């Protein structure tokens, strides 16, 4: 995404519009044009000793894509390690003889002599005369191969485990009438995934398009994913630590092409007795959690579908091959989110200098929130914010994701990892990661502990940063109801005195329902985005039984069917609200707000032409 290339050195590129690409080369009708992008240095989440890399570009037949990576120890940068040259109609060539004191290239894998902590990449696009190439994606995966294999974590099934089965057409490499059929597991697996996404092709055609002419092999991971990326998909080599991670991709409709190694009888039901390296498609999990696969080594298409034991497959893939896989998906299915600190969601793409954003803002999307792509329009993306459900119309029975437009520069790819913490401080300071703070309500994944009191967290686009553990609530949150109510009130009071901001639900601006949504989110309770939907998600209580943390709703003046305001009851006849009345977040008495005595309040009462309702979200069983 455009924001992923901040601070990169760019020569010979200009900005493109999605989904064509992020950048495009300049054009010249008379000569070849070369464009180079060099990323800013990146500090990794951990020391690493191996690197995989990939890139996607829309290329003309004779255009060329080159990818290189540098690593840095505490003092020095390595020479550039080249991952090869890819051309749609020309040769795909890896480079031999790349070895120096830092490490060596083993075809598609950079193997380092010692662990490093920094890296950067360089992309070179060469467009022939009158052609124009588009850069669409760059991916770098780093690994500490010395980390011990944790089988319990690798095969663990989450409490919410669900079986999944994707429709992936079958292909047998062994059924191909060529003498190299045993060597084309990678293009055969790739063909199955291409066919799933409507790109009908044949195995031998795919094989010809991914052949590494230098090594005379068909399984170069970088070239296979570059080829898929050149067909309009997004594809990159990656590594997984657990089957639970794989399940997140499958649940999102994304099959995985996995690399496995196993000895005799180590993967029962495999058509191969043993292999030093083989690729197949993971397309699901059955009710037991075993792997549903399309294995191209089957002798014919009727026997391609296989079921592999969960533990045996995890060893063959996650342990023996460090979880190496191709991730391949259309842009429409890419997991997206907001770049820090947030992205504002608008009812329409704004025209610079013409539209007042306050008239069109709908909500705010926090980093690592689940966002689904809809369409593009110039520098804007239409998305669905699935963690902000609402009713499009009051007559609707079901909640649907909030839909709207965000600036493409504020979007990022979302790593599919379940969050295990949420930020509890209005604006939490962070170190590293290219920014200084994150908003309250942002859910994050902890990668590991650093120097006390800091933990390292995952950010959108694969970045990472350090944050104090005191600014986090670890998920899941288990509190007695009295403690939970106190925490909710304490959290809401962080906002007192802040300006009211229509559409806000963050530490950078808040409206009435955004305040309720985000403070409940901090304590593990998910509510819809809007006040009227929050009313529907709660249940009525008598005013005299109200407890701190309960909710008060009011209608529009003179229109009692339209709920447009929500407040947090803070006890003793007091309420906390983000209100247009004062343009602030305040704590006031019920009498100040409505001109009525709270002790005489009734559900459905009318005050100042507004109908008032008293509700509760924290269920009774929490109060035992």
C-alpha positions as CSV (number, residue, x, y, z in Angstrom):
1,X,0.0,0.0,0.0
2,X,1.2,3.6,-0.6
3,X,1.9,4.2,3.1
4,X,4.2,1.2,3.3
5,X,6.8,3.0,1.2
6,X,7.2,6.1,3.4
7,X,10.8,7.4,3.6
8,X,11.8,5.2,0.6
9,X,14.4,6.5,-1.8
10,X,12.6,6.7,-5.2
11,X,14.2,7.3,-8.6
12,X,12.3,7.1,-11.9
13,X,8.9,6.3,-10.4
14,X,5.7,8.3,-10.1
15,X,2.6,7.6,-8.0
16,X,0.0,5.2,-9.5
17,X,-3.6,4.6,-8.6
18,X,-4.7,1.4,-7.0
19,X,-5.4,-1.3,-8.0
20,X,-3.0,-0.8,-10.9
21,X,-0.1,-0.4,-8.5
22,X,1.5,1.9,-5.9
23,X,4.1,3.3,-8.3
24,X,4.6,3.3,-12.1
25,X,7.7,3.9,-14.2
26,X,8.1,6.9,-16.3
27,X,7.6,6.3,-20.0
28,X,9.8,7.0,-23.0
29,X,8.8,6.0,-26.5
30,X,12.4,5.8,-27.7
31,X,14.4,4.1,-25.0
32,X,14.4,1.8,-22.0
33,X,13.6,3.3,-18.7
34,X,14.9,2.1,-15.3
35,X,13.3,2.9,-12.0
36,X,14.7,2.1,-8.5
37,X,13.1,2.1,-5.1
38,X,15.2,1.6,-2.0
39,X,13.4,1.1,1.3
40,X,14.3,2.9,4.5
41,X,16.2,0.7,7.0
42,X,13.9,-1.5,9.1
43,X,14.7,-2.8,12.6
44,X,13.2,-6.3,12.9
45,X,11.2,-7.7,15.7
46,X,13.9,-10.2,16.5
47,X,17.4,-11.2,15.4
48,X,17.3,-13.2,12.2
49,X,19.5,-15.5,10.1
50,X,17.3,-16.1,7.0
51,X,15.4,-13.9,4.6
52,X,12.8,-14.7,2.0
53,X,11.7,-11.9,-0.4
54,X,9.1,-11.3,-3.1
55,X,7.7,-8.6,-5.3
56,X,4.7,-8.1,-7.6
57,X,4.7,-5.9,-10.7
58,X,2.6,-5.5,-13.8
59,X,5.1,-5.8,-16.6
60,X,5.2,-5.7,-20.3
61,X,6.5,-8.8,-22.1
62,X,10.2,-7.8,-22.1
63,X,10.1,-5.6,-18.9
64,X,12.2,-6.8,-16.0
65,X,11.8,-7.0,-12.2
66,X,14.8,-7.2,-9.9
67,X,14.8,-7.6,-6.1
68,X,17.7,-7.3,-3.7
69,X,18.1,-7.3,0.1
70,X,20.7,-5.8,2.4
71,X,21.2,-6.7,6.1
72,X,23.0,-4.9,8.9
73,X,24.6,-6.0,12.1
74,X,25.3,-3.5,14.8
75,X,27.8,-1.6,12.7
76,X,27.9,-2.4,9.0
77,X,25.6,-3.1,6.0
78,X,26.2,-6.1,3.9
79,X,26.6,-6.0,0.1
80,X,23.3,-6.3,-1.8
81,X,22.1,-9.9,-2.1
82,X,20.2,-10.4,-5.4
83,X,17.1,-12.5,-5.5
84,X,17.2,-12.7,-9.3
85,X,15.8,-11.1,-12.5
86,X,12.2,-11.9,-13.6
87,X,10.8,-11.1,-17.0
88,X,7.4,-12.4,-18.3
89,X,8.7,-13.4,-21.7
90,X,12.4,-13.4,-21.0
91,X,14.4,-15.5,-18.7
92,X,13.9,-15.8,-15.0
93,X,17.5,-16.0,-13.6
94,X,18.8,-16.4,-10.1
95,X,22.4,-15.3,-9.5
96,X,25.2,-17.7,-8.6
97,X,28.2,-17.0,-6.5
98,X,26.7,-14.7,-4.0
99,X,28.7,-15.3,-0.8
100,X,30.5,-13.0,1.5
101,X,31.2,-12.8,5.3
102,X,27.6,-11.8,5.9
103,X,26.2,-15.0,4.3
104,X,25.2,-16.6,1.0
105,X,22.2,-16.8,-1.4
106,X,20.8,-20.3,-1.7
107,X,18.7,-19.7,-4.8
108,X,15.6,-18.0,-3.2
109,X,16.8,-17.9,0.4
110,X,19.3,-15.6,2.0
111,X,21.2,-17.6,4.6
112,X,23.3,-15.5,7.0
113,X,26.5,-16.4,8.8
114,X,25.3,-14.8,12.0
115,X,22.1,-13.1,13.3
116,X,21.3,-9.5,12.2
117,X,18.8,-7.0,13.3
118,X,18.3,-4.6,10.4
119,X,17.4,-5.0,6.7
120,X,16.3,-3.0,3.7
121,X,15.3,-3.9,0.1
122,X,15.8,-2.5,-3.3
123,X,13.4,-2.9,-6.3
124,X,14.5,-2.2,-9.8
125,X,12.0,-2.1,-12.7
126,X,13.2,-1.8,-16.2
127,X,10.5,-0.9,-18.8
128,X,11.3,-1.3,-22.5
129,X,10.7,1.7,-24.9
130,X,7.0,2.8,-24.8
131,X,6.2,0.3,-22.0
132,X,5.2,1.2,-18.5
133,X,5.7,-1.1,-15.5
134,X,3.7,-0.9,-12.2
135,X,5.0,-1.9,-8.8
136,X,2.3,-3.5,-6.7
137,X,3.8,-5.2,-3.7
138,X,7.1,-5.9,-1.9
139,X,7.5,-8.5,0.8
140,X,10.3,-9.5,3.1
141,X,10.1,-12.3,5.6
142,X,12.9,-12.9,8.2
143,X,13.4,-15.9,10.4
144,X,15.4,-17.0,13.3
145,X,15.9,-20.7,12.4
146,X,17.7,-21.4,15.7
147,X,14.4,-20.8,17.6
148,X,13.2,-24.2,18.9
149,X,10.2,-25.8,17.4
150,X,7.3,-25.6,19.9
151,X,5.0,-28.5,18.9
152,X,2.3,-27.6,21.5
153,X,1.9,-24.1,20.1
154,X,2.3,-25.3,16.5
155,X,-0.7,-27.7,16.6
156,X,-2.8,-26.0,19.3
157,X,-6.5,-25.6,18.3
158,X,-8.1,-22.5,19.5
159,X,-11.3,-22.7,21.6
160,X,-13.2,-21.1,18.7
161,X,-11.8,-23.6,16.1
162,X,-14.0,-24.1,13.1
163,X,-13.5,-26.5,10.2
164,X,-13.0,-24.9,6.8
165,X,-12.8,-26.3,3.3
166,X,-12.0,-24.1,0.3
167,X,-12.9,-25.0,-3.3
168,X,-9.6,-25.6,-5.0
169,X,-9.5,-27.4,-8.4
170,X,-7.3,-30.5,-8.4
171,X,-4.2,-31.0,-10.5
172,X,-1.8,-33.9,-10.6
173,X,1.8,-33.2,-11.6
174,X,2.4,-36.9,-12.2
175,X,-0.4,-37.0,-14.8
176,X,1.6,-34.6,-17.0
177,X,3.1,-36.4,-20.0
178,X,6.6,-35.0,-19.7
179,X,9.8,-36.5,-18.3
180,X,10.2,-33.8,-15.7
181,X,6.7,-34.3,-14.1
182,X,8.4,-35.2,-10.7
183,X,10.0,-31.7,-10.7
184,X,6.9,-29.5,-11.1
185,X,5.1,-29.7,-7.7
186,X,5.5,-25.9,-7.3
187,X,3.9,-24.9,-10.6
188,X,1.3,-27.6,-10.2
189,X,0.3,-26.3,-6.8
190,X,0.4,-22.7,-8.1
191,X,-1.8,-23.7,-11.0
192,X,-4.4,-25.1,-8.6
193,X,-4.6,-21.7,-6.8
194,X,-4.6,-19.7,-10.0
195,X,-7.5,-21.8,-11.2
196,X,-9.4,-21.2,-7.9
197,X,-9.2,-17.5,-8.6
198,X,-10.4,-17.7,-12.1
199,X,-7.1,-17.6,-14.0
200,X,-7.5,-20.8,-16.0
201,X,-4.2,-22.2,-17.0
202,X,-2.4,-25.5,-17.5
203,X,0.5,-26.9,-15.4
204,X,3.0,-27.0,-18.2
205,X,2.3,-23.4,-19.1
206,X,2.8,-22.3,-15.5
207,X,6.0,-24.4,-15.3
208,X,7.5,-22.7,-18.4
209,X,6.7,-19.3,-16.9
210,X,8.5,-19.9,-13.5
211,X,11.5,-21.9,-14.7
212,X,14.7,-20.6,-13.1
213,X,17.0,-20.7,-16.1
214,X,20.2,-20.5,-13.9
215,X,19.4,-23.5,-11.7
216,X,17.0,-25.3,-14.1
217,X,14.4,-25.7,-11.4
218,X,10.7,-24.9,-11.2
219,X,10.5,-24.3,-7.5
220,X,12.1,-21.0,-7.0
221,X,9.8,-19.4,-4.4
222,X,10.5,-15.8,-5.4
223,X,9.8,-16.5,-9.2
224,X,6.6,-18.5,-8.5
225,X,5.1,-15.7,-6.5
226,X,6.4,-13.0,-9.0
227,X,4.6,-14.9,-11.8
228,X,1.3,-15.0,-9.8
229,X,1.7,-11.4,-9.0
230,X,2.2,-10.5,-12.6
231,X,-1.2,-12.0,-13.4
232,X,-3.0,-9.5,-11.2
233,X,-3.0,-11.4,-7.9
234,X,-1.1,-10.5,-4.8
235,X,1.4,-13.2,-4.0
236,X,4.4,-13.5,-1.8
237,X,6.5,-16.2,0.1
238,X,6.0,-16.2,3.8
239,X,6.6,-18.3,6.9
240,X,4.2,-19.6,9.5
241,X,4.7,-20.6,13.2
242,X,1.4,-22.4,13.8
243,X,-1.5,-24.1,12.2
244,X,-3.7,-21.6,13.9
245,X,-2.1,-18.8,11.8
246,X,-2.8,-20.9,8.7
247,X,-6.4,-21.2,9.7
248,X,-6.8,-17.5,9.7
249,X,-5.9,-17.3,6.1
250,X,-8.0,-20.2,5.1
251,X,-11.0,-18.6,6.9
252,X,-10.4,-15.5,4.9
253,X,-10.7,-17.6,1.7
254,X,-6.9,-17.7,1.0
255,X,-5.4,-21.2,0.4
256,X,-1.7,-21.7,1.0
257,X,1.0,-23.4,-1.1
258,X,3.1,-25.1,1.6
259,X,6.6,-26.5,1.4
260,X,7.2,-29.8,3.2
261,X,10.1,-32.1,4.0
262,X,9.7,-35.6,5.6
263,X,11.3,-39.0,5.8
264,X,9.9,-42.5,5.4
265,X,6.5,-42.9,7.1
266,X,6.6,-39.4,8.6
267,X,3.6,-38.2,6.6
268,X,1.2,-41.0,6.3
269,X,-1.2,-41.0,3.4
270,X,1.3,-39.0,1.3
271,X,1.8,-40.2,-2.3
272,X,5.5,-39.8,-1.6
273,X,7.4,-42.1,0.6
274,X,9.9,-39.3,1.5
275,X,11.0,-35.9,0.1
276,X,13.7,-33.3,0.6
277,X,11.3,-30.7,-0.6
278,X,7.8,-30.8,-2.0
279,X,4.9,-28.3,-2.4
280,X,1.2,-28.8,-2.0
281,X,-1.9,-26.8,-1.4
282,X,-3.5,-26.5,2.1
283,X,-7.2,-25.9,1.5
284,X,-8.8,-26.5,4.8
285,X,-9.1,-28.3,8.2
286,X,-11.7,-31.0,9.0
287,X,-13.6,-31.3,12.3
288,X,-10.7,-33.0,14.0
289,X,-8.3,-30.3,12.9
290,X,-6.5,-32.5,10.4
291,X,-5.2,-30.9,7.2
292,X,-7.2,-31.0,4.0
293,X,-4.7,-30.8,1.1
294,X,-4.5,-31.0,-2.7
295,X,-1.2,-32.9,-3.2
296,X,0.0,-32.7,-6.8
297,X,2.2,-35.8,-6.3
298,X,-0.8,-38.0,-6.5
299,X,-0.8,-40.3,-9.5
300,X,-4.0,-38.9,-10.9
301,X,-6.6,-36.2,-10.3
302,X,-9.0,-38.6,-8.5
303,X,-6.5,-39.1,-5.7
304,X,-5.1,-35.5,-5.3
305,X,-7.3,-34.7,-2.3
306,X,-5.6,-35.9,0.9
307,X,-6.2,-35.6,4.6
308,X,-3.0,-35.4,6.7
309,X,-2.6,-35.9,10.4
310,X,-2.3,-32.5,12.2
311,X,0.8,-33.3,14.2
312,X,2.6,-35.1,11.3
313,X,1.9,-32.3,8.9
314,X,3.0,-29.6,11.3
315,X,6.4,-31.4,11.7
316,X,6.8,-31.7,7.9
317,X,5.9,-28.1,7.3
318,X,6.4,-25.9,10.4
319,X,9.4,-27.8,11.8
320,X,11.3,-29.0,8.8
321,X,10.6,-26.1,6.4
322,X,10.1,-23.3,8.9
323,X,6.5,-23.0,7.8
324,X,7.4,-21.7,4.3
325,X,4.4,-21.1,2.0
326,X,3.1,-18.9,-0.8
327,X,0.2,-16.6,0.0
328,X,-1.8,-15.8,-3.1
329,X,-5.0,-13.8,-3.2
330,X,-6.8,-11.2,-5.3
331,X,-6.6,-7.6,-4.0
332,X,-10.3,-7.7,-3.3
333,X,-9.5,-10.4,-0.7
334,X,-6.4,-8.8,0.8
335,X,-6.7,-8.3,4.6
336,X,-6.5,-4.6,5.1
337,X,-6.4,-2.2,8.1
338,X,-5.5,1.4,8.9
339,X,-2.0,2.7,9.3
340,X,-1.2,4.3,12.6
341,X,-2.5,6.4,14.2
342,X,-5.9,5.8,12.3
343,X,-7.9,6.3,9.1
344,X,-11.0,8.4,9.0
345,X,-14.0,6.8,7.2
346,X,-16.0,9.1,4.9
347,X,-19.3,8.8,3.1
348,X,-17.6,9.6,-0.2
349,X,-14.2,10.3,-1.6
350,X,-13.4,13.9,-0.7
351,X,-12.4,16.4,-3.4
352,X,-9.5,18.5,-2.2
353,X,-10.5,22.1,-1.7
354,X,-14.2,21.4,-2.2
355,X,-15.5,19.1,0.4
356,X,-15.7,19.9,4.1
357,X,-14.6,16.6,5.8
358,X,-16.8,17.3,8.8
359,X,-19.9,17.0,6.6
360,X,-18.9,13.6,5.4
361,X,-17.1,11.8,8.2
362,X,-18.7,8.6,9.3
363,X,-16.2,7.0,11.8
364,X,-12.6,6.2,12.5
365,X,-10.7,2.9,11.9
366,X,-8.0,2.0,14.3
367,X,-4.8,0.1,13.4
368,X,-5.1,-3.6,13.0
369,X,-8.9,-3.4,12.8
370,X,-10.3,-5.8,10.3
371,X,-11.2,-4.0,7.0
372,X,-12.4,-5.5,3.8
373,X,-11.8,-3.9,0.4
374,X,-14.7,-2.8,-1.8
375,X,-13.5,-0.7,-4.7
376,X,-11.0,2.1,-5.6
377,X,-11.4,5.6,-6.9
378,X,-8.2,7.5,-7.6
379,X,-6.5,7.9,-4.2
380,X,-9.4,6.4,-2.2
381,X,-10.5,3.0,-1.2
382,X,-14.0,1.9,-0.4
383,X,-13.9,-0.5,2.6
384,X,-16.1,-2.3,5.1
385,X,-15.1,-1.9,8.8
386,X,-16.3,-5.3,10.1
387,X,-15.5,-4.5,13.7
388,X,-18.0,-1.6,13.6
389,X,-21.3,-3.2,12.9
390,X,-24.4,-1.1,12.5
391,X,-27.8,-1.2,10.8
392,X,-27.8,0.5,7.4
393,X,-31.5,1.3,7.9
394,X,-33.6,1.2,11.1
395,X,-35.9,-1.4,9.5
396,X,-33.0,-3.8,9.0
397,X,-32.9,-6.9,11.2
398,X,-29.2,-7.6,10.9
399,X,-26.1,-5.6,11.6
400,X,-23.6,-5.0,8.7
401,X,-20.1,-3.6,8.6
402,X,-19.7,0.1,8.4
403,X,-19.0,1.0,4.8
404,X,-17.2,4.1,3.6
405,X,-14.1,5.6,2.0
406,X,-10.6,6.0,3.3
407,X,-7.5,7.5,1.8
408,X,-5.4,4.8,0.2
409,X,-2.2,6.3,1.8
410,X,-3.8,5.5,5.2
411,X,-4.4,1.8,4.4
412,X,-2.0,-1.0,5.2
413,X,-1.9,-4.8,4.9
414,X,-3.1,-6.5,8.0
415,X,-1.1,-9.4,9.3
416,X,-3.5,-12.2,10.1
417,X,-2.7,-12.8,13.7
418,X,-5.2,-12.8,16.5
419,X,-4.7,-9.8,18.9
420,X,-3.8,-10.6,22.5
421,X,-3.8,-7.1,24.0
422,X,-5.6,-3.8,23.7
423,X,-4.4,-0.3,24.4
424,X,-6.0,1.2,27.5
425,X,-4.4,4.6,27.6
426,X,-5.9,7.5,25.6
427,X,-2.7,8.0,23.7
428,X,0.0,5.4,24.5
429,X,3.6,6.3,23.8
430,X,5.6,3.9,21.7
431,X,9.2,3.6,20.7
432,X,10.5,2.7,17.3
433,X,8.1,1.7,14.4
434,X,8.2,5.2,12.8
435,X,5.6,6.9,15.1
436,X,5.3,8.1,18.6
437,X,1.9,6.9,19.9
438,X,-1.1,4.7,19.4
439,X,-4.7,5.4,20.3
440,X,-6.8,3.8,23.0
441,X,-8.8,0.9,21.7
442,X,-6.2,-0.3,19.3
443,X,-5.9,-4.1,19.5
444,X,-2.3,-5.4,19.1
445,X,-0.3,-8.7,19.0
446,X,2.5,-9.0,21.4
447,X,5.6,-10.5,19.8
448,X,7.8,-10.7,22.9
449,X,9.1,-9.0,25.9
450,X,11.9,-6.4,25.8
451,X,13.6,-4.5,28.7
452,X,11.1,-4.1,31.5
453,X,8.4,-2.6,31.3
454,X,8.3,-2.8,27.5
455,X,6.9,-5.4,25.1
456,X,7.3,-5.5,21.4
457,X,4.1,-5.4,19.3
458,X,3.1,-6.1,15.7
459,X,2.0,-3.1,13.7
460,X,0.2,-2.9,10.3
461,X,2.4,-3.7,7.3
462,X,4.6,-6.0,9.4
463,X,6.2,-3.2,11.3
464,X,6.9,-3.5,15.0
465,X,7.3,-1.2,18.0
466,X,7.9,-1.1,21.8
467,X,5.1,-0.1,24.2
468,X,4.9,-0.1,28.0
469,X,3.0,-3.0,29.3
470,X,1.1,-0.7,31.7
471,X,-0.6,0.8,28.7
472,X,-2.1,-2.6,27.7
473,X,-4.9,-4.8,28.8
474,X,-4.1,-8.4,28.0
475,X,-6.9,-10.4,26.3
476,X,-9.1,-12.1,27.2
477,X,-10.1,-9.8,30.1
478,X,-11.7,-11.6,33.1
479,X,-12.9,-9.3,35.9
480,X,-15.7,-9.4,38.4
481,X,-18.5,-7.1,37.4
482,X,-17.9,-4.5,40.1
483,X,-14.2,-4.2,39.1
484,X,-15.2,-4.1,35.4
485,X,-17.6,-1.2,36.0
486,X,-15.0,0.8,37.9
487,X,-12.5,0.3,35.1
488,X,-15.0,1.4,32.5
489,X,-15.7,4.6,34.4
490,X,-11.9,5.3,35.0
491,X,-11.3,4.8,31.3
492,X,-14.1,7.2,30.3
493,X,-12.8,9.9,32.6
494,X,-9.5,10.0,30.6
495,X,-11.6,11.9,28.0
496,X,-13.1,14.6,30.3
497,X,-12.5,18.0,28.8
498,X,-11.7,16.8,25.3
499,X,-13.5,18.4,22.4
500,X,-16.5,16.7,20.9
501,X,-15.6,15.3,17.4
502,X,-18.4,13.9,15.2
503,X,-17.4,10.5,13.9
504,X,-14.6,10.1,16.4
505,X,-13.9,6.9,18.3
506,X,-10.2,7.3,19.3
507,X,-7.8,9.2,21.5
508,X,-7.7,11.8,18.8
509,X,-11.4,12.7,18.8
510,X,-14.6,11.2,20.2
511,X,-18.3,11.4,19.7
512,X,-21.0,10.0,22.0
513,X,-21.3,6.5,20.6
514,X,-17.6,6.4,19.8
515,X,-16.8,7.0,23.4
516,X,-19.0,4.1,24.5
517,X,-17.7,1.8,21.7
518,X,-14.1,2.4,22.5
519,X,-14.2,2.3,26.3
520,X,-16.1,-1.0,26.3
521,X,-13.7,-2.3,23.7
522,X,-10.8,-1.6,26.0
523,X,-12.3,-3.9,28.6
524,X,-13.1,-6.8,26.1
525,X,-16.8,-5.9,25.3
526,X,-17.7,-5.3,21.7
527,X,-20.6,-3.0,21.0
528,X,-22.0,-1.7,17.7
529,X,-20.8,1.7,16.4
530,X,-23.9,3.8,16.6
531,X,-26.1,4.9,19.5
532,X,-29.4,3.3,18.2
533,X,-27.6,0.0,17.6
534,X,-26.0,0.1,21.0
535,X,-29.5,0.5,22.4
536,X,-30.6,-2.6,20.6
537,X,-27.5,-4.5,21.9
538,X,-28.4,-3.7,25.5
539,X,-31.3,-4.6,27.8
540,X,-33.6,-2.3,29.8
541,X,-33.2,-1.8,33.5
542,X,-35.1,0.4,36.0
543,X,-33.4,3.7,36.7
544,X,-33.3,3.0,40.4
545,X,-31.2,-0.2,39.7
546,X,-28.7,1.6,37.5
547,X,-25.0,0.9,38.2
548,X,-21.9,2.7,37.1
549,X,-21.1,1.5,33.6
550,X,-24.7,1.2,32.5
551,X,-26.0,3.3,29.6
552,X,-28.6,6.1,29.1
553,X,-30.0,6.8,25.7
554,X,-32.0,9.7,24.4
555,X,-33.9,10.4,21.2
556,X,-33.9,13.4,19.0
557,X,-36.0,16.3,20.3
558,X,-39.5,15.8,18.9
559,X,-38.6,12.5,17.1
560,X,-38.9,9.8,19.7
561,X,-38.2,6.9,17.3
562,X,-34.7,8.3,16.4
563,X,-32.1,7.4,19.1
564,X,-29.2,9.7,18.5
565,X,-27.3,10.0,21.8
566,X,-25.8,7.7,24.4
567,X,-24.3,8.5,27.8
568,X,-22.4,6.5,30.4
569,X,-23.9,6.4,33.9
570,X,-21.2,7.0,36.4
571,X,-23.2,6.7,39.6
572,X,-25.1,8.9,42.1
573,X,-27.2,10.4,39.3
574,X,-24.2,11.4,37.2
575,X,-23.4,10.7,33.6
576,X,-20.4,11.0,31.3
577,X,-21.0,12.1,27.7
578,X,-19.4,13.4,24.6
579,X,-22.0,16.1,23.7
580,X,-22.7,18.7,21.1
581,X,-24.3,20.7,23.9
582,X,-21.0,22.0,25.2
583,X,-18.8,20.7,22.4
584,X,-16.8,18.6,25.0
585,X,-16.7,15.4,26.9
586,X,-18.1,16.2,30.4
587,X,-19.4,14.6,33.6
588,X,-22.7,16.1,34.6
589,X,-25.8,15.4,36.7
590,X,-28.9,13.9,35.1
591,X,-30.7,17.1,36.1
592,X,-28.2,19.3,34.3
593,X,-28.6,17.3,31.2
594,X,-32.4,16.8,31.1
595,X,-33.8,19.2,33.7
596,X,-35.3,16.4,35.6
597,X,-34.8,14.6,38.9
598,X,-33.0,11.3,38.5
599,X,-34.7,9.8,41.5
600,X,-38.0,10.2,39.7
601,X,-36.8,9.0,36.3
602,X,-38.7,6.3,34.4
603,X,-37.8,4.2,31.4
604,X,-39.3,5.9,28.3
605,X,-39.8,9.2,30.1
606,X,-39.7,12.5,28.1
607,X,-37.6,15.5,29.1
608,X,-36.7,18.5,27.0
609,X,-38.7,16.9,24.2
610,X,-36.4,13.8,24.2
611,X,-37.4,10.3,25.1
612,X,-35.0,8.6,27.6
613,X,-34.1,5.0,28.0
614,X,-32.0,3.2,30.7
615,X,-30.0,0.2,29.6
616,X,-27.4,-2.3,30.6
617,X,-24.7,-4.3,28.7
618,X,-22.9,-6.1,31.5
619,X,-25.1,-9.1,32.1
620,X,-26.3,-10.3,35.4
621,X,-24.2,-13.4,35.4
622,X,-21.1,-11.2,35.6
623,X,-22.5,-9.8,38.8
624,X,-22.7,-13.0,40.8
